[in-house]
Amino acid sequence: MKCKKCNNEMIKYVAGGDVEYICPVCDEEPATQIDNLIEFDSNQYIVKILTISDYDKSMLKIISQICGCNFLEAKRILEETGKEFKPMDALETRNLKKKLEEGKVQYDISPDFNW
């Protein structure tokens, strides 16, 4: 995460369950709620759909919607190939993660995604 004032890398502080970012140069803090800090996350995340052998129709439906493919292609993604998405920002990653979790589709995100 970069400081909007001086463009320096901000330092992450964790206190209990709260996470704060503070700039070491100008002591600037984002003027947002803790939940909105995701907007300042400048990391690029890669989401991968993992292959599985035990799936149901709801998983096929979610995969076909997310990937824009038919059920046969969704089946191939789940059984054989998996799917790696292009790098995304934190907000896009969170939206995709929610869809995958709703469909109970197994996935992996790198680097570690804490939102």
N, C-alpha and C positions, 0 to 999 in steps of 0.2 A: 504494500500500500504506500502510495506517495503522498506527501504533504501538498495540498493545493496552493499553499502560500509560497513555499520555497522549492518544491519538487524534490525534496530529500526523502529518503526511505524512512517511514515511521516505525517506531518501536512498539511492539505488542506487550501489553501488561495484562496479566490475568489475576483477578482478585475474586476468589470464591467462584461464582458462576458468571461474573461479569468480565467482559473483555474490553479493554480500552487501547486506543492507539494514540501515541503522543510523538510529536516531532522533536528529535533531540537538538535541532538547530534553533528553531523559533518557538518551541513549546506550544505550538498550535495543536488543538484537538479538533476533531470533526464535531461540528455543531449539530449532532444528530443523536437519536436514541441508539442504544446498543443494537437493536434489531436492524437498523438502517446502515450499519457499518458495512454490510455486504456490498453496498454501492461503491465503497472506496477500495474494495478488493481488486487489485490489478493483476492477479494471477490468471493464467490461462489453464483451464482444467480439461482433461481428456476423459470422457466417459466411455466405458466398454461394456457391452452387453455380453454376459458370460453364457457359454453353452450349458444346456441341461438336457436330461433325458425325460424327466417327469414334468410335464406342463399340461395346461388345460386351455380351453378355447378363449378364456379371458386374457391369457398371456399372449396368445396369437393376435387377438384383436388389438391389444395395446401396442405390440410390436409393429403391426401393420399400420396403425395410425401414426406412430412416432416416425417410422422409417419411410412411410409413404409407399408401401408395397402391398401385394396381395397375401393371402394366408399361406400359400405355398412357399413364397419367399420368406415370410415370417417363420415358418416351420424350419426352413433351412438355416436361418439365422440362429434359432434356438438350439437346434440339434447339432449343427456341423461347424458353422463359421464364426458365430458371434458377430458383433458389430462394434467398430470403433468409430466414434463421432469426431468431427473436426474439433480443434481446441475452441473452448467457449469461455466467456467470462463467468463470473460467479452467479449472476442473476439467471442467465440461461441454464447454467448447470443445475441450480436449485430447482428450476421449473421442470427440467428433464428428470431429475432425481425424484421429484414428487410423483410424476407420471409413472415412472418405473416402479416405485414403491406401491402405488395404488394397484398396479397389475401384478404385484409380487414377483417381478422379474429380477433375477440376480444380475448385479452390475458391479463394476469397480470404477473408482474415480481416482485419478492421479494428477497432481500431488494430493495429499490428504485434504479432504473437503470438510470443513467444520461448520458449515451453515446448514 
